[in-house]
Amino acid sequence: MGIIDIIALRKYYPVKRKAFAKQEWLKAVDGVTFSIKDGAVFALVGESGSGKSTVARLVLRLIQPTSGQILFRGGDIQMFRGASLREFRKSVQIIFQDPFASLNPRMTVYDTISEPLKIHKMCEKTELKDKVVNLLNSVGLQAEVLHHYPHEFSGGQRQRICIARALAVSPKLLVADEPLSALDVSIQAQILNILQDLQSQSHISFLFISHDLRVVQYFSDEVAVMYLGKIVEHAQTEELFSNPLHPYTDELLMSAPKIKPGGKKREIVKGDVPSPINIPPGCPFHPRCPKRFDPCDTFIPELKEITGRFVSCHLFS
């Protein structure tokens, strides 16, 4: 059991293309199971539309699941009420993709970071300013920015403020949903170093969502690869990057940019991602898979354990 245990989680959205048409379902998340260990970084990767951000919103209890369970310290988060729900809200925080959109333009830095401290009654009124300054210092900002507004900062500085706000209530788990993608490359490295220092010093657990495989390899302990709402492979980071088993994982890693002159040319995986409303029968990846064979277009492969890791592919049945 980890700090978060996700069991057979599903999120379907009803879709009606025409009046009086048959009810259809968009399967954003379809039977996902994994655990995040205390003090570990668990990464979710996959193409856009694979369901990563939906998983994040479900873990934060921002939306309700269609079925399945999300356990926090063994308790079902859908059952939390009153004090237990407040404790959960305090323990699980998020760092958003767009730091500007996630900050109130009418609130100063001091107001933004002190607000969660006031809501959860984390310190006395006389200690608020010192606490906020300490939080700012922990992310590389100084006290002189206290009374500035979000529009006065660069993207990297705004993301630092967002991290400080998330850390204000001493969370046990940080959900980082593409926290670097809106930033310049030079700033990404600075923010990533801040996150890594926080993780090593405070032993905070992370659900880290990213499409940048280099960052995932550098920062995470475990990786789950999602495709059309399902996990197709789940392994320790170094195992997955050194020896991908699922054909989709292999194609995903090979598609990452590499600076290697004279390297072998490789064809990009053919075809588009199928619609999550009309997922093909059998393995959802089979229309694009270079290794498909007879069972792939008929039977859905189970996510099975193979030598300490998990893979959903008929090649390993």
C-alpha positions, 0 to 999 in steps of 0.5 A: 500500500502506498500513499495513493492506491488507484484501483480499476479507475474509470472515467467515462463522459457521455457523448451525443453527436445528434439528437435522438442518437444512441448514447456513446461514451468517451473513455478518458480513463479505462481501468487504470491501477497503480500505487504511488509510494511514500517519497517516490516520484511516479510519472505518467507519460503518453500522447495528448489525449491518453488520459494523464490529466484526467487521472490527475483531476480524479486523484485531486477529487476535482471530478468524480470517477465512473467506477473504481477507487482512489485510496489515500492512506488506505481510505477511499477519498470519495468517502471523505467528509468534513475533517477527513476531507480537509486533511486530504485537501491539505495533504494533496496539492497541485502544480498547474501547467500554466502558472499565469492562469493558476494565479489570481491577477488581483492577489499579491504574492503575499496574499496568494501564499498566505491564503492556504495558511489562513484557511488551514490555520497553519500558523498564528497571524503574527507569524504569517509574514515570516512563514511566507518569506521562508516559503519564497526563499525555498523556491529561490525568491526574495522578500521584496516580491511580497507585494507584487502582482503576477503580471510583474513576473516572468513565467519561471518566477510565477511557477516558483510562486505556485510551488511555494503556494503548494508547499505552504500546507506541507503536503504529502503528495504533489500532483505536477501536471506538465509543470514545465511545458509552458516555460523556456528550456533554460527555466525548465532546468531551474524549476526541475532542480527546485522540485528535485531538491524539495523531493529529496529534502522533504520526501514529498511524493509526486504524481508527475505528468509530462510528455518530456521523456528526458525530464521523466527519466531524470526525475522519476522513480517509476513510469506508467505509459498510457494509451487511450485511457489504459496503462500499457506498460509500468516499470521502474524508470531505468528498466523502462528506458533501457528495455521497453517491452510494449511496442508503443513504449518503444515507439514513444522512446524512439520518437524522443529528439536525440542529438546523435549525428549519423544515427539510424533513421527510423520511421515514425509510427504510422497512423493517428490515435483512434478516437476515444469514443470509437476505440478499436476492438482488441488491443487499442494500439493494434492499428498502428503497431508494427508488431501486430499479429492475429490476436491483436485485433480481437482480444484486449491484452491484460496488464500482466506482471513480467519479471517485476514489471507490468505490460499489456501486450499479446507478445508477452501473453 
